[in-house]
Every structure is written in C-alpha cells, then in structure tokens.
C-alpha cells in the first residue's frame, strides 16, 4: 500500500524553518531513496540560512567553482546581510501562498527553480553592491545555465517575490521590482534599444506579470497593476490597472485589489479604445 505523505499547512505552522524541517522529516521517512538528499540539504542544518547556502551551492557548483567555495560565498553574504535570509523566508512564503501546485515549503526549497534562481540573484546583487562584479556575473551565468533564468546582478528586487516556473525570464540591469510581485515564465523586463543608463522597467508593489509578458523601456508599472500573458508594454501602466495585448491596451481600471496574491489572470470584457 502506498503511504500518503501528510501535509501540514505551513500557514498554520510555527516559523518557516521549523515547518520546513517538519516537512523534511516526513519526506525522508516516506521517500527513503531521497532521505540522504533531504538530510544533507535541510535536516543537517540549524537554520534557514545554513540550509539555503548548502542548497544553492549543491545546485550551482561546477568544475570552476566547487560547491564548498560557493557555500562559503553564500554564507559570507548571509553573515554580512542577514536581511537576505529574511527576504528568502518571505519569498518562500510567497511561493506557498500563491502557487496552487505547491504543497508546502520542501517543494520550492528543494526543487522550484524560480525560488532558487531568485535567491542566487540576491547573493549576486549583494556581491555587486560590494564591488565584486566579476563574481556577481559568474553567479548570473550559472543561474542562467542551471535555471534558465537570467537576471542581472544589479537588478533591485523587493521581498515576497514569486517567480513561477521561471524558464525564459530575462530582467535587465536597471530594472526595479517592488515587494510582493508575481511573475511567470517568459517574462522580459528589458530595454528598447542599445541606449545606456537607466533603461529598464520599474515594477510597483503587488504587480502580476503574466506568462510571456514583455515590458520594455524605462517605464513605470504602477502598484497592484496587472500585465496579461503575452502582452507587449511600451508605455506606463497606472496603478491598479490591467494592460493586455500587442501593443498593450488598458483593459480595466481598477483591476483586483492584490493581483499578485490572487494570481487572477482573467480579463475584463471591455477594452479601452486607446493604446497606452
């Protein structure tokens, strides 16, 4: 008889680290073949930062920079900037709360490349802020190779961000992403040409960016706005509005209260007759 894995709702659980360990212990019991992996990445550590540094090093290590060296690099970042671990915790919560396929914390921590790529970028961004650009670019390269997510180390990203699926996401150097944003596969936050300087989008708090959405240029996407899947946005989108189409048009203002949390990708029936 197949043993069913008991899942405890992390929202009703104690702190994230305790909930993650509890889930990991059950996973190790129900899947003995993965017990050594779960133990090495989660159960043998005392806190979230230690476990996360090991998990990222396990994924990113290669012949050029061994996993042990990468782990030491991650731990250096976490010691110098403890807020990185707090932000990772907020990101982990965001995955569980917004992804209906997510059953707990173990899944994203071990297997979801959107979460893992985001944590890699956060370390790369810390390195960038310390003037260690070459190492930051190395992590960007490994992130792109392993996770198919390409985020420049200089990109500024808030907390509680959810990257769903991750494949094909490209985010440029001067982009800014606010707190509680959700974005799906194939999203591009890019420039419109070869110009230099501040040339990438600024994404407000609580924005939802649908699969394949392209937002190009130094434009503002207002708080709690929504960009529909497959849209191409070249002009600013007001707060609480939805943009859809190629080129994008305003679909409804206001849109839902918190689109990034509800993950509601539906559109209103009436489309405004002007292009934004």
C-alpha positions as a Python dict, from the first residue, in 0.01 Angstrom:
ca = {
    (1, 'X'): (0, 0, 0),
    (2, 'X'): (131, 344, -92),
    (3, 'X'): (187, 564, 208),
    (4, 'X'): (36, 907, 170),
    (5, 'X'): (256, 1199, 268),
    (6, 'X'): (93, 1402, 542),
    (7, 'X'): (96, 1768, 454),
    (8, 'X'): (66, 2032, 723),
    (9, 'X'): (-46, 2372, 609),
    (10, 'X'): (261, 2597, 662),
    (11, 'X'): (33, 2893, 720),
    (12, 'X'): (-81, 2730, 1045),
    (13, 'X'): (268, 2613, 1136),
    (14, 'X'): (535, 2769, 1357),
    (15, 'X'): (815, 2971, 1194),
    (16, 'X'): (917, 2874, 841),
    (17, 'X'): (1235, 2697, 943),
    (18, 'X'): (1054, 2474, 1192),
    (19, 'X'): (781, 2397, 940),
    (20, 'X'): (1039, 2320, 671),
    (21, 'X'): (1221, 2077, 899),
    (22, 'X'): (898, 1903, 998),
    (23, 'X'): (806, 1854, 633),
    (24, 'X'): (1160, 1736, 552),
    (25, 'X'): (1147, 1473, 827),
    (26, 'X'): (822, 1334, 688),
    (27, 'X'): (957, 1340, 333),
    (28, 'X'): (1267, 1148, 440),
    (29, 'X'): (1050, 882, 605),
    (30, 'X'): (813, 840, 311),
    (31, 'X'): (1082, 854, 37),
    (32, 'X'): (1386, 666, 173),
    (33, 'X'): (1566, 698, -161),
    (34, 'X'): (1573, 1075, -109),
    (35, 'X'): (1647, 1065, 263),
    (36, 'X'): (2018, 1137, 221),
    (37, 'X'): (1944, 1435, -4),
    (38, 'X'): (1687, 1577, 237),
    (39, 'X'): (1920, 1524, 530),
    (40, 'X'): (2217, 1687, 358),
    (41, 'X'): (2028, 1993, 237),
    (42, 'X'): (1783, 2055, 522),
    (43, 'X'): (1796, 1832, 829),
    (44, 'X'): (2170, 1856, 899),
    (45, 'X'): (2149, 2234, 940),
    (46, 'X'): (2049, 2456, 1230),
    (47, 'X'): (1884, 2745, 1049),
    (48, 'X'): (1741, 2859, 718),
    (49, 'X'): (2050, 3048, 606),
    (50, 'X'): (2279, 2747, 656),
    (51, 'X'): (2041, 2520, 468),
    (52, 'X'): (1984, 2766, 186),
    (53, 'X'): (2356, 2825, 135),
    (54, 'X'): (2405, 2449, 106),
    (55, 'X'): (2108, 2408, -130),
    (56, 'X'): (2230, 2679, -367),
    (57, 'X'): (2587, 2550, -363),
    (58, 'X'): (2459, 2199, -435),
    (59, 'X'): (2284, 2330, -747),
    (60, 'X'): (2539, 2582, -873),
    (61, 'X'): (2877, 2421, -805),
    (62, 'X'): (3085, 2318, -1107),
    (63, 'X'): (3444, 2246, -1209),
    (64, 'X'): (3537, 2614, -1200),
    (65, 'X'): (3393, 2693, -858),
    (66, 'X'): (3327, 2396, -633),
    (67, 'X'): (3017, 2367, -419),
    (68, 'X'): (3213, 2422, -97),
    (69, 'X'): (3350, 2753, -224),
    (70, 'X'): (3005, 2863, -333),
    (71, 'X'): (2862, 2774, 4),
    (72, 'X'): (3127, 2983, 179),
    (73, 'X'): (3040, 3270, -55),
    (74, 'X'): (2669, 3243, 28),
    (75, 'X'): (2740, 3224, 400),
    (76, 'X'): (2959, 3533, 373),
    (77, 'X'): (2667, 3719, 216),
    (78, 'X'): (2420, 3597, 480),
    (79, 'X'): (2650, 3692, 767),
    (80, 'X'): (2712, 4038, 626),
    (81, 'X'): (2348, 4098, 528),
    (82, 'X'): (2114, 3891, 750),
    (83, 'X'): (1819, 4056, 578),
    (84, 'X'): (1887, 3831, 280),
    (85, 'X'): (1768, 3532, 483),
    (86, 'X'): (1458, 3719, 599),
    (87, 'X'): (1383, 3804, 237),
    (88, 'X'): (1431, 3441, 134),
    (89, 'X'): (1180, 3342, 401),
    (90, 'X'): (929, 3593, 262),
    (91, 'X'): (989, 3458, -89),
    (92, 'X'): (933, 3101, 34),
    (93, 'X'): (604, 3201, 194),
    (94, 'X'): (501, 3374, -128),
    (95, 'X'): (553, 3056, -330),
    (96, 'X'): (334, 2851, -97),
    (97, 'X'): (60, 3110, -70),
    (98, 'X'): (33, 3182, -443),
    (99, 'X'): (114, 2855, -620),
    (100, 'X'): (-181, 2613, -602),
    (101, 'X'): (51, 2327, -701),
    (102, 'X'): (276, 2387, -401),
    (103, 'X'): (204, 2155, -107),
    (104, 'X'): (444, 2301, 145),
    (105, 'X'): (789, 2452, 189),
    (106, 'X'): (1001, 2150, 93),
    (107, 'X'): (893, 2157, -272),
    (108, 'X'): (1011, 2509, -357),
    (109, 'X'): (1315, 2487, -133),
    (110, 'X'): (1447, 2171, -299),
    (111, 'X'): (1301, 2176, -647),
    (112, 'X'): (1146, 2504, -768),
    (113, 'X'): (1397, 2682, -988),
    (114, 'X'): (1214, 3015, -971),
    (115, 'X'): (1276, 3033, -597),
    (116, 'X'): (1634, 2906, -629),
    (117, 'X'): (1719, 3145, -912),
    (118, 'X'): (1584, 3439, -714),
    (119, 'X'): (1798, 3351, -412),
    (120, 'X'): (2102, 3321, -639),
    (121, 'X'): (2034, 3669, -777),
    (122, 'X'): (2003, 3809, -427),
    (123, 'X'): (2354, 3688, -342),
    (124, 'X'): (2483, 3818, -677),
    (125, 'X'): (2323, 4155, -603),
    (126, 'X'): (2499, 4167, -265),
    (127, 'X'): (2829, 4094, -440),
    (128, 'X'): (2753, 4369, -692),
    (129, 'X'): (2693, 4614, -408),
    (130, 'X'): (3034, 4522, -266),
    (131, 'X'): (3208, 4599, -595),
    (132, 'X'): (3266, 4230, -672),
    (133, 'X'): (3122, 4247, -1021),
    (134, 'X'): (3315, 3957, -1172),
    (135, 'X'): (3186, 3710, -912),
    (136, 'X'): (2837, 3856, -943),
    (137, 'X'): (2844, 3797, -1318),
    (138, 'X'): (2969, 3443, -1258),
    (139, 'X'): (2661, 3370, -1046),
    (140, 'X'): (2438, 3528, -1311),
    (141, 'X'): (2592, 3299, -1571),
    (142, 'X'): (2543, 2988, -1358),
    (143, 'X'): (2186, 3093, -1280),
    (144, 'X'): (2112, 3121, -1650),
    (145, 'X'): (2275, 2786, -1728),
    (146, 'X'): (2111, 2589, -1447),
    (147, 'X'): (1771, 2756, -1406),
    (148, 'X'): (1712, 2922, -1747),
    (149, 'X'): (1652, 3249, -1560),
    (150, 'X'): (1868, 3550, -1649),
    (151, 'X'): (1854, 3838, -1401),
    (152, 'X'): (2128, 4100, -1396),
    (153, 'X'): (2310, 4126, -1060),
    (154, 'X'): (2234, 4498, -1038),
    (155, 'X'): (1857, 4448, -1058),
    (156, 'X'): (1684, 4567, -741),
    (157, 'X'): (1421, 4320, -618),
    (158, 'X'): (1192, 4357, -318),
    (159, 'X'): (1078, 4085, -78),
    (160, 'X'): (793, 3838, -103),
    (161, 'X'): (853, 3790, -476),
    (162, 'X'): (717, 3482, -652),
    (163, 'X'): (874, 3356, -976),
    (164, 'X'): (650, 3077, -1110),
    (165, 'X'): (817, 2816, -1336),
    (166, 'X'): (1096, 3059, -1418),
    (167, 'X'): (1202, 2933, -1761),
    (168, 'X'): (1287, 3212, -2004),
    (169, 'X'): (1270, 3506, -1761),
    (170, 'X'): (1505, 3791, -1857),
    (171, 'X'): (1543, 4102, -1638),
    (172, 'X'): (1778, 4387, -1719),
    (173, 'X'): (2036, 4582, -1521),
    (174, 'X'): (1838, 4891, -1420),
    (175, 'X'): (1505, 4718, -1360),
    (176, 'X'): (1344, 4759, -1019),
    (177, 'X'): (1087, 4513, -881),
    (178, 'X'): (881, 4603, -576),
    (179, 'X'): (762, 4389, -287),
    (180, 'X'): (504, 4113, -334),
    (181, 'X'): (535, 4091, -714),
    (182, 'X'): (447, 3770, -900),
    (183, 'X'): (585, 3687, -1243),
    (184, 'X'): (553, 3381, -1462),
    (185, 'X'): (768, 3212, -1724),
    (186, 'X'): (888, 3402, -2028),
    (187, 'X'): (861, 3749, -1873),
    (188, 'X'): (1105, 4008, -2007),
    (189, 'X'): (1184, 4335, -1832),
    (190, 'X'): (1409, 4482, -2096),
    (191, 'X'): (1524, 4788, -2282),
    (192, 'X'): (1410, 4920, -2617),
    (193, 'X'): (1748, 4950, -2786),
    (194, 'X'): (2118, 4999, -2728),
    (195, 'X'): (2082, 5304, -2504),
    (196, 'X'): (2279, 5311, -2181),
    (197, 'X'): (2189, 5440, -1839),
    (198, 'X'): (1851, 5391, -1672),
    (199, 'X'): (1668, 5195, -1941),
    (200, 'X'): (1459, 4919, -1781),
    (201, 'X'): (1110, 4899, -1625),
    (202, 'X'): (1017, 4987, -1270),
    (203, 'X'): (761, 4740, -1135),
    (204, 'X'): (547, 4857, -844),
    (205, 'X'): (432, 4669, -538),
    (206, 'X'): (196, 4376, -581),
    (207, 'X'): (212, 4366, -962),
    (208, 'X'): (122, 4048, -1154),
    (209, 'X'): (318, 3983, -1476),
    (210, 'X'): (161, 3705, -1682),
    (211, 'X'): (345, 3438, -1880),
    (212, 'X'): (532, 3578, -2178),
    (213, 'X'): (468, 3943, -2088),
    (214, 'X'): (724, 4188, -2228),
    (215, 'X'): (770, 4523, -2053),
    (216, 'X'): (1027, 4735, -2235),
    (217, 'X'): (1191, 5064, -2156),
    (218, 'X'): (1229, 5285, -1850),
    (219, 'X'): (857, 5290, -1772),
    (220, 'X'): (657, 5254, -1453),
    (221, 'X'): (410, 4974, -1390),
    (222, 'X'): (202, 5109, -1103),
    (223, 'X'): (129, 4934, -775),
    (224, 'X'): (-114, 4641, -795),
    (225, 'X'): (-132, 4660, -1173),
    (226, 'X'): (-153, 4353, -1394),
    (227, 'X'): (7, 4274, -1730),
    (228, 'X'): (-174, 3998, -1918),
    (229, 'X'): (7, 3698, -2063),
    (230, 'X'): (173, 3763, -2400),
    (231, 'X'): (137, 4140, -2380),
    (232, 'X'): (395, 4391, -2500),
    (233, 'X'): (401, 4705, -2285),
    (234, 'X'): (591, 5012, -2409),
    (235, 'X'): (424, 5287, -2204),
    (236, 'X'): (348, 5330, -1832),
    (237, 'X'): (58, 5143, -1676),
    (238, 'X'): (-134, 5325, -1400),
    (239, 'X'): (-168, 5171, -1056),
    (240, 'X'): (-450, 4919, -1015),
    (241, 'X'): (-496, 4885, -1393),
    (242, 'X'): (-462, 4589, -1630),
    (243, 'X'): (-272, 4606, -1961),
    (244, 'X'): (-327, 4345, -2231),
    (245, 'X'): (-244, 4295, -2597),
    (246, 'X'): (20, 4377, -2857),
    (247, 'X'): (68, 4665, -2823),
    (248, 'X'): (-85, 4669, -2477),
    (249, 'X'): (-413, 4847, -2405),
    (250, 'X'): (-582, 4917, -2074),
    (251, 'X'): (-843, 4653, -2003),
    (252, 'X'): (-988, 4751, -1669),
    (253, 'X'): (-921, 5017, -1407),
    (254, 'X'): (-928, 4933, -1132),
    (255, 'X'): (-823, 4570, -1151),
    (256, 'X'): (-835, 4339, -847),
    (257, 'X'): (-706, 4459, -510),
    (258, 'X'): (-397, 4237, -499),
    (259, 'X'): (-346, 4060, -833),
    (260, 'X'): (-4, 3922, -742),
    (261, 'X'): (-151, 3740, -443),
    (262, 'X'): (-471, 3622, -606),
    (263, 'X'): (-285, 3519, -924),
    (264, 'X'): (-601, 3607, -1119),
    (265, 'X'): (-511, 3611, -1488),
    (266, 'X'): (-861, 3671, -1620),
    (267, 'X'): (-950, 3987, -1810),
    (268, 'X'): (-1249, 4217, -1816),
    (269, 'X'): (-1483, 4209, -2115),
    (270, 'X'): (-1446, 4576, -2206),
    (271, 'X'): (-1119, 4702, -2355),
    (272, 'X'): (-1047, 5073, -2367),
    (273, 'X'): (-1006, 5204, -2719),
    (274, 'X'): (-670, 5369, -2666),
    (275, 'X'): (-323, 5226, -2661),
    (276, 'X'): (-120, 5301, -2350),
}
